[in-house]
C-alpha cells in the first residue's frame, strides 16, 4: 500500500482552492447541471480551457447529439425508400443523390455548430477582458 501511495503522489498533485460561498455556489450549480462533482467539473473545465474549447451545458450537448441522430434516421428512411423504389423501378439516381447530399450538408452544419458557438464565446471573452 505504501508503494502505491508513493507512486500515486509522484504522478498526482493535490491543490487547495478557496472560493467565497457565492462563487462556490455558482460552480456547484453548474457542476450539478453537468451531472458532475465540483472537483470533476473544475478539472474538465480546466482541460477544455487549456485547449481553448468551451464546456457545453449537458442539455445543449444532448440536443446536438439528438439532432445528428435524427438526421441519420431520416437518411436511413430515405435509403429504405430508395431501395424500394429501385426494386420497383420508380426512382432516378440523380434525385436520390441530391437528397443524400442535402442530408450530409445538414449533418455537417450541426456538427459545425459547436465551432460557431466556440468562436462566439471566445470573441466575447476577449471583448469582456
DRENTORKOL-3810 file (N, C-alpha, C; in nm, 4 decimals):
REM DRENTORKOL-3810
@n.u->0.0816; n.v->-0.1186; n.w->0.0000; ca.u->0.0000; ca.v->0.0000; ca.w->0.0000; c.u->0.0875; c.v->0.1273; c.w->0.0000
@n.u->0.1969; n.v->0.1222; n.w->0.0738; ca.u->0.2848; ca.v->0.2389; ca.w->0.0783; c.u->0.3493; c.v->0.2653; c.w->-0.0572
@n.u->0.3826; n.v->0.1570; n.w->-0.1297; ca.u->0.4392; ca.v->0.1737; ca.w->-0.2644; c.u->0.3390; c.v->0.2407; c.w->-0.3570
@n.u->0.2141; n.v->0.1951; n.w->-0.3470; ca.u->0.1083; ca.v->0.2526; ca.w->-0.4306; c.u->0.0941; c.v->0.4019; c.w->-0.4013
@n.u->0.0868; n.v->0.4378; n.w->-0.2723; ca.u->0.0715; ca.v->0.5791; ca.w->-0.2364; c.u->0.1904; c.v->0.6622; c.w->-0.2825
@n.u->0.3095; n.v->0.6074; n.w->-0.2706; ca.u->0.4288; ca.v->0.6797; ca.w->-0.3152; c.u->0.4235; c.v->0.7057; c.w->-0.4652
@n.u->0.3875; n.v->0.6038; n.w->-0.5431; ca.u->0.3767; ca.v->0.6210; ca.w->-0.6893; c.u->0.2639; c.v->0.7170; c.w->-0.7244
@n.u->0.1528; n.v->0.7062; n.w->-0.6517; ca.u->0.0390; ca.v->0.7954; ca.w->-0.6764; c.u->0.0806; c.v->0.9405; c.w->-0.6536
@n.u->0.1502; n.v->0.9666; n.w->-0.5442; ca.u->0.1926; ca.v->1.1033; ca.w->-0.5119; c.u->0.2951; c.v->1.1568; c.w->-0.6111
@n.u->0.3736; n.v->1.0668; n.w->-0.6705; ca.u->0.4699; ca.v->1.1088; ca.w->-0.7727; c.u->0.3998; c.v->1.1588; c.w->-0.8985
@n.u->0.2849; n.v->1.0982; n.w->-0.9300; ca.u->0.2158; ca.v->1.1275; ca.w->-1.0558; c.u->0.0935; c.v->1.2173; c.w->-1.0412
@n.u->0.0613; n.v->1.2587; n.w->-0.9191; ca.u->-0.0568; ca.v->1.3415; ca.w->-0.8962; c.u->-0.0215; c.v->1.4570; c.w->-0.8028
@n.u->-0.0944; n.v->1.5652; n.w->-0.8193; ca.u->-0.0735; ca.v->1.6833; ca.w->-0.7359; c.u->-0.2066; c.v->1.7241; c.w->-0.6757
@n.u->-0.2046; n.v->1.7543; n.w->-0.5506; ca.u->-0.3245; ca.v->1.7998; ca.w->-0.4817; c.u->-0.3058; c.v->1.9475; c.w->-0.4516
@n.u->-0.4075; n.v->2.0269; n.w->-0.4839; ca.u->-0.4001; ca.v->2.1695; ca.w->-0.4548; c.u->-0.5228; c.v->2.2086; c.w->-0.3742
@n.u->-0.5105; n.v->2.3158; n.w->-0.3018; ca.u->-0.6225; ca.v->2.3676; ca.w->-0.2239; c.u->-0.6649; c.v->2.4995; c.w->-0.2869
@n.u->-0.7947; n.v->2.5091; n.w->-0.3160; ca.u->-0.8500; ca.v->2.6316; ca.w->-0.3744; c.u->-0.9571; c.v->2.6820; c.w->-0.2791
@n.u->-0.9574; n.v->2.8101; n.w->-0.2538; ca.u->-1.0577; ca.v->2.8680; ca.w->-0.1660; c.u->-1.1506; c.v->2.9570; c.w->-0.2488
@n.u->-1.2813; n.v->2.9349; n.w->-0.2335; ca.u->-1.3829; ca.v->3.0143; ca.w->-0.3016; c.u->-1.4700; c.v->3.0821; c.w->-0.1968
@n.u->-1.5247; n.v->3.1950; n.w->-0.2323; ca.u->-1.6270; ca.v->3.2550; ca.w->-0.1469; c.u->-1.7503; c.v->3.1658; c.w->-0.1555
@n.u->-1.8406; n.v->3.1786; n.w->-0.0614; ca.u->-1.9632; ca.v->3.0981; ca.w->-0.0648; c.u->-2.0411; c.v->3.1230; c.w->-0.1935
@n.u->-2.0425; n.v->3.2484; n.w->-0.2365; ca.u->-2.1146; ca.v->3.2848; ca.w->-0.3589; c.u->-2.0524; c.v->3.2159; c.w->-0.4810
@n.u->-1.9203; n.v->3.2265; n.w->-0.4944; ca.u->-1.8513; ca.v->3.1650; ca.w->-0.6083; c.u->-1.8661; c.v->3.0132; c.w->-0.6064
@n.u->-1.8520; n.v->2.9532; n.w->-0.4877; ca.u->-1.8651; ca.v->2.8081; ca.w->-0.4778; c.u->-2.0070; c.v->2.7648; c.w->-0.5151
@n.u->-2.1050; n.v->2.8430; n.w->-0.4734; ca.u->-2.2438; ca.v->2.8108; ca.w->-0.5081; c.u->-2.2662; c.v->2.8114; c.w->-0.6585
@n.u->-2.2068; n.v->2.9078; n.w->-0.7262; ca.u->-2.2190; ca.v->2.9159; ca.w->-0.8728; c.u->-2.1563; c.v->2.7916; c.w->-0.9370
@n.u->-2.0334; n.v->2.7598; n.w->-0.8942; ca.u->-1.9642; ca.v->2.6433; ca.w->-0.9505; c.u->-2.0401; c.v->2.5153; c.w->-0.9201
@n.u->-2.0921; n.v->2.5047; n.w->-0.7991; ca.u->-2.1657; ca.v->2.3846; ca.w->-0.7594; c.u->-2.2910; c.v->2.3656; c.w->-0.8446
@n.u->-2.3645; n.v->2.4735; n.w->-0.8719; ca.u->-2.4851; ca.v->2.4642; ca.w->-0.9553; c.u->-2.4503; c.v->2.4203; c.w->-1.0974
@n.u->-2.3441; n.v->2.4765; n.w->-1.1521; ca.u->-2.3027; ca.v->2.4387; ca.w->-1.2874; c.u->-2.2621; c.v->2.2921; c.w->-1.2906
@n.u->-2.1856; n.v->2.2487; n.w->-1.1922; ca.u->-2.1416; ca.v->2.1085; ca.w->-1.1866; c.u->-2.2607; c.v->2.0153; c.w->-1.1755
@n.u->-2.3590; n.v->2.0513; n.w->-1.0945; ca.u->-2.4788; ca.v->1.9684; ca.w->-1.0797; c.u->-2.5547; c.v->1.9582; c.w->-1.2112
@n.u->-2.5673; n.v->2.0695; n.w->-1.2832; ca.u->-2.6343; ca.v->2.0675; ca.w->-1.4136; c.u->-2.5621; c.v->1.9758; c.w->-1.5112
@n.u->-2.4295; n.v->1.9697; n.w->-1.4994; ca.u->-2.3494; ca.v->1.8837; ca.w->-1.5869; c.u->-2.3493; c.v->1.7388; c.w->-1.5383
@n.u->-2.4052; n.v->1.7154; n.w->-1.4207; ca.u->-2.4060; ca.v->1.5809; ca.w->-1.3648; c.u->-2.2693; c.v->1.5395; c.w->-1.3123
@n.u->-2.1938; n.v->1.6361; n.w->-1.2603; ca.u->-2.0571; ca.v->1.6102; ca.w->-1.2141; c.u->-2.0403; c.v->1.6578; c.w->-1.0704
@n.u->-1.9374; n.v->1.6035; n.w->-1.0068; ca.u->-1.8934; ca.v->1.6578; ca.w->-0.8790; c.u->-1.8174; c.v->1.7872; c.w->-0.9080
@n.u->-1.8052; n.v->1.8737; n.w->-0.8078; ca.u->-1.7385; ca.v->2.0021; ca.w->-0.8272; c.u->-1.5948; c.v->1.9822; c.w->-0.8743
@n.u->-1.5208; n.v->1.8929; n.w->-0.8094; ca.u->-1.3807; ca.v->1.8708; ca.w->-0.8476; c.u->-1.3697; c.v->1.8209; c.w->-0.9914
@n.u->-1.4586; n.v->1.7306; n.w->-1.0297; ca.u->-1.4571; ca.v->1.6775; ca.w->-1.1662; c.u->-1.4868; c.v->1.7885; c.w->-1.2662
@n.u->-1.5857; n.v->1.8729; n.w->-1.2337; ca.u->-1.6199; ca.v->1.9837; ca.w->-1.3231; c.u->-1.5011; c.v->2.0794; c.w->-1.3389
@n.u->-1.4373; n.v->2.1150; n.w->-1.2284; ca.u->-1.3236; ca.v->2.2071; ca.w->-1.2359; c.u->-1.2120; c.v->2.1465; c.w->-1.3189
@n.u->-1.1848; n.v->2.0183; n.w->-1.2995; ca.u->-1.0792; ca.v->1.9503; ca.w->-1.3758; c.u->-1.1130; c.v->1.9523; c.w->-1.5252
@n.u->-1.2366; n.v->1.9151; n.w->-1.5597; ca.u->-1.2740; ca.v->1.9095; ca.w->-1.7010; c.u->-1.2765; c.v->2.0487; c.w->-1.7632
@n.u->-1.3297; n.v->2.1456; n.w->-1.6912; ca.u->-1.3333; ca.v->2.2828; ca.w->-1.7432; c.u->-1.1920; c.v->2.3358; c.w->-1.7667
@n.u->-1.0997; n.v->2.2995; n.w->-1.6783; ca.u->-0.9605; ca.v->2.3414; ca.w->-1.6949; c.u->-0.8997; c.v->2.2801; c.w->-1.8201
@n.u->-0.9258; n.v->2.1508; n.w->-1.8425; ca.u->-0.8751; ca.v->2.0852; ca.w->-1.9637; c.u->-0.9322; c.v->2.1506; c.w->-2.0893
@n.u->-1.0628; n.v->2.1763; n.w->-2.0880; ca.u->-1.1271; ca.v->2.2378; ca.w->-2.2043; c.u->-1.0698; c.v->2.3776; c.w->-2.2286
@n.u->-1.0522; n.v->2.4544; n.w->-2.1223; ca.u->-0.9984; ca.v->2.5898; ca.w->-2.1367; c.u->-0.8562; c.v->2.5873; c.w->-2.1912
@n.u->-0.7768; n.v->2.4892; n.w->-2.1487; ca.u->-0.6392; ca.v->2.4821; ca.w->-2.1975; c.u->-0.6336; c.v->2.4542; c.w->-2.3468
@n.u->-0.7393; n.v->2.3951; n.w->-2.4003; ca.u->-0.7472; ca.v->2.3684; ca.w->-2.5446; c.u->-0.8270; c.v->2.4768; c.w->-2.6163
@n.u->-0.8621; n.v->2.5836; n.w->-2.5428; ca.u->-0.9474; ca.v->2.6910; ca.w->-2.5956; c.u->-1.0802; c.v->2.6377; c.w->-2.6452
@n.u->-1.1347; n.v->2.5414; n.w->-2.5738; ca.u->-1.2656; ca.v->2.4865; ca.w->-2.6058; c.u->-1.3664; c.v->2.5340; c.w->-2.5028
@n.u->-1.4918; n.v->2.5119; n.w->-2.5329; ca.u->-1.5998; ca.v->2.5536; ca.w->-2.4451; c.u->-1.6666; c.v->2.4293; c.w->-2.3898
@n.u->-1.6855; n.v->2.4224; n.w->-2.2591; ca.u->-1.7542; ca.v->2.3109; ca.w->-2.1965; c.u->-1.9041; c.v->2.3369; c.w->-2.2098
@n.u->-1.9688; n.v->2.2635; n.w->-2.3000; ca.u->-2.1092; ca.v->2.2866; ca.w->-2.3290; c.u->-2.1992; c.v->2.2367; c.w->-2.2177
@n.u->-2.3077; n.v->2.3078; n.w->-2.1922; ca.u->-2.4055; ca.v->2.2561; ca.w->-2.0975; c.u->-2.4567; c.v->2.1202; c.w->-2.1448
@n.u->-2.4852; n.v->2.0337; n.w->-2.0500; ca.u->-2.5277; ca.v->1.8977; ca.w->-2.0801; c.u->-2.6499; c.v->1.8966; c.w->-2.1734
@n.u->-2.7455; n.v->1.9878; n.w->-2.1490; ca.u->-2.8673; ca.v->1.9909; ca.w->-2.2310; c.u->-2.8361; c.v->2.0216; c.w->-2.3772
@n.u->-2.7462; n.v->2.1181; n.w->-2.4017; ca.u->-2.7105; ca.v->2.1546; ca.w->-2.5390; c.u->-2.6382; c.v->2.0395; c.w->-2.6079
@n.u->-2.5478; n.v->1.9753; n.w->-2.5345; ca.u->-2.4749; ca.v->1.8606; ca.w->-2.5897; c.u->-2.5737; c.v->1.7513; c.w->-2.6306
@n.u->-2.6737; n.v->1.7262; n.w->-2.5465; ca.u->-2.7738; ca.v->1.6239; ca.w->-2.5764; c.u->-2.8590; c.v->1.6635; c.w->-2.6968
@n.u->-2.8915; n.v->1.7922; n.w->-2.7089; ca.u->-2.9712; ca.v->1.8384; ca.w->-2.8231; c.u->-2.8949; c.v->1.8225; c.w->-2.9543
@n.u->-2.7671; n.v->1.8574; n.w->-2.9534; ca.u->-2.6858; ca.v->1.8440; ca.w->-3.0744; c.u->-2.6757; c.v->1.6969; c.w->-3.1136
@n.u->-2.6480; n.v->1.6119; n.w->-3.0158; ca.u->-2.6375; ca.v->1.4684; ca.w->-3.0415; c.u->-2.7703; c.v->1.4142; c.w->-3.0932
@n.u->-2.8809; n.v->1.4582; n.w->-3.0344; ca.u->-3.0131; ca.v->1.4138; ca.w->-3.0787; c.u->-3.0448; c.v->1.4578; c.w->-3.2207
@n.u->-3.0063; n.v->1.5797; n.w->-3.2548; ca.u->-3.0308; ca.v->1.6297; ca.w->-3.3905; c.u->-2.9543; c.v->1.5477; c.w->-3.4930
@n.u->-2.8294; n.v->1.5160; n.w->-3.4628; ca.u->-2.7490; ca.v->1.4340; ca.w->-3.5550; c.u->-2.8103; c.v->1.2953; c.w->-3.5684
@n.u->-2.8543; n.v->1.2381; n.w->-3.4571; ca.u->-2.9180; ca.v->1.1053; ca.w->-3.4611; c.u->-3.0453; c.v->1.1084; c.w->-3.5464
@n.u->-3.1249; n.v->1.2150; n.w->-3.5317; ca.u->-3.2477; ca.v->1.2274; ca.w->-3.6116; c.u->-3.2176; c.v->1.2384; c.w->-3.7607
@n.u->-3.1164; n.v->1.3153; n.w->-3.7949; ca.u->-3.0806; ca.v->1.3291; ca.w->-3.9366; c.u->-3.0351; c.v->1.1950; c.w->-3.9933
@n.u->-2.9577; n.v->1.1211; n.w->-3.9161; ca.u->-2.9148; ca.v->0.9886; ca.w->-3.9621; c.u->-3.0344; c.v->0.8960; c.w->-3.9785
@n.u->-3.1323; n.v->0.9084; n.w->-3.8878; ca.u->-3.2546; ca.v->0.8290; ca.w->-3.9005; c.u->-3.3316; c.v->0.8642; c.w->-4.0267
@n.u->-3.3382; n.v->0.9935; n.w->-4.0577; ca.u->-3.4051; ca.v->1.0374; ca.w->-4.1809; c.u->-3.3319; c.v->0.9794; c.w->-4.3016
@n.u->-3.1990; n.v->0.9855; n.w->-4.2969; ca.u->-3.1204; ca.v->0.9282; ca.w->-4.4070; c.u->-3.1469; c.v->0.7798; c.w->-4.4231
@n.u->-3.1582; n.v->0.7085; n.w->-4.3122; ca.u->-3.1883; ca.v->0.5657; ca.w->-4.3175; c.u->-3.3253; c.v->0.5407; c.w->-4.3804
@n.u->-3.4240; n.v->0.6221; n.w->-4.3418; ca.u->-3.5579; ca.v->0.6083; ca.w->-4.4010; c.u->-3.5550; c.v->0.6353; c.w->-4.5512
@n.u->-3.4826; n.v->0.7379; n.w->-4.5912; ca.u->-3.4719; ca.v->0.7684; ca.w->-4.7341; c.u->-3.4034; c.v->0.6540; c.w->-4.8071
@n.u->-3.3033; n.v->0.5959; n.w->-4.7435; ca.u->-3.2335; ca.v->0.4827; ca.w->-4.8043; c.u->-3.3290; c.v->0.3648; c.w->-4.8251
@n.u->-3.4156; n.v->0.3400; n.w->-4.7274; ca.u->-3.5139; ca.v->0.2325; ca.w->-4.7414; c.u->-3.6130; c.v->0.2619; c.w->-4.8536
@n.u->-3.6549; n.v->0.3887; n.w->-4.8624; ca.u->-3.7452; ca.v->0.4281; ca.w->-4.9711; c.u->-3.6750; c.v->0.4115; c.w->-5.1058
@n.u->-3.5476; n.v->0.4528; n.w->-5.1110; ca.u->-3.4715; ca.v->0.4411; ca.w->-5.2360; c.u->-3.4582; c.v->0.2948; c.w->-5.2775
@n.u->-3.4327; n.v->0.2091; n.w->-5.1810; ca.u->-3.4206; ca.v->0.0659; ca.w->-5.2114; c.u->-3.5511; c.v->0.0136; c.w->-5.2706
@n.u->-3.6620; n.v->0.0487; n.w->-5.2073; ca.u->-3.7918; ca.v->0.0037; ca.w->-5.2574; c.u->-3.8173; c.v->0.0586; c.w->-5.3983
@n.u->-3.7904; n.v->0.1879; n.w->-5.4174; ca.u->-3.8130; ca.v->0.2494; ca.w->-5.5487; c.u->-3.7250; c.v->0.1844; c.w->-5.6556
@n.u->-3.6001; n.v->0.1569; n.w->-5.6211; ca.u->-3.5119; ca.v->0.0902; ca.w->-5.7170; c.u->-3.5628; c.v->-0.0484; c.w->-5.7522
@n.u->-3.6108; n.v->-0.1206; n.w->-5.6519; ca.u->-3.6652; ca.v->-0.2548; ca.w->-5.6772; c.u->-3.7864; c.v->-0.2488; c.w->-5.7680
@n.u->-3.8660; n.v->-0.1436; n.w->-5.7525; ca.u->-3.9873; ca.v->-0.1293; ca.w->-5.8329; c.u->-3.9637; c.v->-0.0535; c.w->-5.9629
@n.u->-3.8441; n.v->0.0042; n.w->-5.9781; ca.u->-3.8118; ca.v->0.0784; ca.w->-6.0994; c.u->-3.8705; c.v->0.2180; c.w->-6.1027
@n.u->-3.8920; n.v->0.2806; n.w->-5.9842; ca.u->-3.9573; ca.v->0.4113; ca.w->-5.9769; c.u->-3.8636; c.v->0.5308; c.w->-5.9650
@n.u->-3.7403; n.v->0.5105; n.w->-5.9288; ca.u->-3.6589; ca.v->0.6259; ca.w->-5.8903; c.u->-3.5533; c.v->0.6620; c.w->-5.9933
@n.u->-3.5081; n.v->0.7866; n.w->-5.9808; ca.u->-3.3951; ca.v->0.8288; ca.w->-6.0625; c.u->-3.2758; c.v->0.8473; c.w->-5.9677
@n.u->-3.1617; n.v->0.7920; n.w->-6.0004; ca.u->-3.0445; ca.v->0.8021; ca.w->-5.9115; c.u->-3.0044; c.v->0.9459; c.w->-5.8807
@n.u->-3.0203; n.v->1.0357; n.w->-5.9742; ca.u->-2.9780; ca.v->1.1744; ca.w->-5.9500; c.u->-3.0644; c.v->1.2406; c.w->-5.8430
@n.u->-3.1934; n.v->1.2110; n.w->-5.8410; ca.u->-3.2816; ca.v->1.2693; ca.w->-5.7390; c.u->-3.2433; c.v->1.2194; c.w->-5.6005
@n.u->-3.2138; n.v->1.0911; n.w->-5.5892; ca.u->-3.1746; ca.v->1.0350; ca.w->-5.4595; c.u->-3.0404; c.v->1.0896; c.w->-5.4142
@n.u->-2.9487; n.v->1.1052; n.w->-5.5074; ca.u->-2.8175; ca.v->1.1598; ca.w->-5.4737; c.u->-2.8311; c.v->1.3025; c.w->-5.4209
@n.u->-2.9192; n.v->1.3807; n.w->-5.4790; ca.u->-2.9439; ca.v->1.5173; ca.w->-5.4338; c.u->-2.9946; c.v->1.5186; c.w->-5.2901
@n.u->-3.0886; n.v->1.4289; n.w->-5.2590; ca.u->-3.1432; ca.v->1.4206; ca.w->-5.1233; c.u->-3.0329; c.v->1.3830; c.w->-5.0248
@n.u->-2.9516; n.v->1.2831; n.w->-5.0571; ca.u->-2.8450; ca.v->1.2410; ca.w->-4.9674; c.u->-2.7405; c.v->1.3512; c.w->-4.9474
@n.u->-2.7083; n.v->1.4227; n.w->-5.0522; ca.u->-2.6137; ca.v->1.5340; ca.w->-5.0390; c.u->-2.6682; c.v->1.6426; c.w->-4.9468
@n.u->-2.7970; n.v->1.6696; n.w->-4.9598; ca.u->-2.8611; ca.v->1.7690; ca.w->-4.8747; c.u->-2.8551; c.v->1.7246; c.w->-4.7282
@n.u->-2.8822; n.v->1.5984; n.w->-4.7002; ca.u->-2.8750; ca.v->1.5475; ca.w->-4.5633; c.u->-2.7332; c.v->1.5544; c.w->-4.5077
@n.u->-2.6352; n.v->1.5242; n.w->-4.5908; ca.u->-2.4951; ca.v->1.5342; ca.w->-4.5467; c.u->-2.4599; c.v->1.6785; c.w->-4.5099
@n.u->-2.5098; n.v->1.7736; n.w->-4.5889; ca.u->-2.4848; ca.v->1.9144; ca.w->-4.5604; c.u->-2.5470; c.v->1.9548; c.w->-4.4269
@n.u->-2.6693; n.v->1.9098; n.w->-4.4015; ca.u->-2.7360; ca.v->1.9418; ca.w->-4.2753; c.u->-2.6578; c.v->1.8834; c.w->-4.1580
@n.u->-2.6165; n.v->1.7594; n.w->-4.1700; ca.u->-2.5407; ca.v->1.6957; ca.w->-4.0624; c.u->-2.4094; c.v->1.7701; c.w->-4.0366
@n.u->-2.3410; n.v->1.8106; n.w->-4.1424; ca.u->-2.2156; ca.v->1.8860; ca.w->-4.1256; c.u->-2.2407; c.v->2.0207; c.w->-4.0590
@n.u->-2.3516; n.v->2.0843; n.w->-4.0920; ca.u->-2.3844; ca.v->2.2130; ca.w->-4.0298; c.u->-2.4080; c.v->2.1963; c.w->-3.8803
@n.u->-2.4756; n.v->2.0907; n.w->-3.8424; ca.u->-2.4991; ca.v->2.0668; ca.w->-3.6994; c.u->-2.3672; c.v->2.0363; c.w->-3.6289
@n.u->-2.2809; n.v->1.9576; n.w->-3.6917; ca.u->-2.1510; ca.v->1.9281; ca.w->-3.6308; c.u->-2.0680; c.v->2.0551; c.w->-3.6146
@n.u->-2.0822; n.v->2.1481; n.w->-3.7090; ca.u->-2.0067; ca.v->2.2736; ca.w->-3.7017; c.u->-2.0665; c.v->2.3727; c.w->-3.6021
@n.u->-2.1843; n.v->2.3422; n.w->-3.5511; ca.u->-2.2499; ca.v->2.4297; ca.w->-3.4545; c.u->-2.1613; c.v->2.4540; c.w->-3.3332
@n.u->-2.0941; n.v->2.3517; n.w->-3.2861; ca.u->-2.0050; ca.v->2.3670; ca.w->-3.1715; c.u->-1.8937; c.v->2.4671; c.w->-3.2027
@n.u->-1.8392; n.v->2.4592; n.w->-3.3227; ca.u->-1.7306; ca.v->2.5503; ca.w->-3.3591; c.u->-1.7786; c.v->2.6951; c.w->-3.3647
@n.u->-1.8994; n.v->2.7154; n.w->-3.4134; ca.u->-1.9546; ca.v->2.8506; ca.w->-3.4219; c.u->-1.9766; c.v->2.9064; c.w->-3.2819
@n.u->-2.0343; n.v->2.8239; n.w->-3.1946; ca.u->-2.0576; ca.v->2.8681; ca.w->-3.0568; c.u->-1.9245; c.v->2.8960; c.w->-2.9888
@n.u->-1.8270; n.v->2.8084; n.w->-3.0106; ca.u->-1.6949; ca.v->2.8265; ca.w->-2.9517; c.u->-1.6339; c.v->2.9591; c.w->-2.9973
@n.u->-1.6442; n.v->2.9877; n.w->-3.1256; ca.u->-1.5878; ca.v->3.1100; ca.w->-3.1803; c.u->-1.6532; c.v->3.2320; c.w->-3.1174
@n.u->-1.7859; n.v->3.2320; n.w->-3.1059; ca.u->-1.8563; ca.v->3.3455; ca.w->-3.0463; c.u->-1.8198; c.v->3.3601; c.w->-2.8988
@n.u->-1.8081; n.v->3.2481; n.w->-2.8291; ca.u->-1.7718; ca.v->3.2514; ca.w->-2.6873; c.u->-1.6328; c.v->3.3097; c.w->-2.6710
@n.u->-1.5416; n.v->3.2687; n.w->-2.7553; ca.u->-1.4033; ca.v->3.3175; ca.w->-2.7490; c.u->-1.3984; c.v->3.4677; c.w->-2.7750
@n.u->-1.4757; n.v->3.5155; n.w->-2.8722; ca.u->-1.4770; ca.v->3.6586; ca.w->-2.9031; c.u->-1.5341; c.v->3.7372; c.w->-2.7851
@n.u->-1.6379; n.v->3.6832; n.w->-2.7197; ca.u->-1.6955; ca.v->3.7517; ca.w->-2.6042; c.u->-1.5953; c.v->3.7596; c.w->-2.4904
@n.u->-1.5166; n.v->3.6516; n.w->-2.4711; ca.u->-1.4152; ca.v->3.6516; ca.w->-2.3658; c.u->-1.3154; c.v->3.7640; c.w->-2.3889
@n.u->-1.2682; n.v->3.7784; n.w->-2.5135; ca.u->-1.1691; ca.v->3.8810; ca.w->-2.5445; c.u->-1.2298; c.v->4.0209; c.w->-2.5319
@n.u->-1.3591; n.v->4.0326; n.w->-2.5642; ca.u->-1.4250; ca.v->4.1605; ca.w->-2.5581; c.u->-1.4429; c.v->4.2065; c.w->-2.4134
@n.u->-1.4737; n.v->4.1112; n.w->-2.3227; ca.u->-1.5001; ca.v->4.1487; ca.w->-2.1836; c.u->-1.3727; c.v->4.1610; c.w->-2.1016
@n.u->-1.2611; n.v->4.1040; n.w->-2.1497; ca.u->-1.1364; ca.v->4.1103; ca.w->-2.0723; c.u->-1.0592; c.v->4.2367; c.w->-2.0978
END
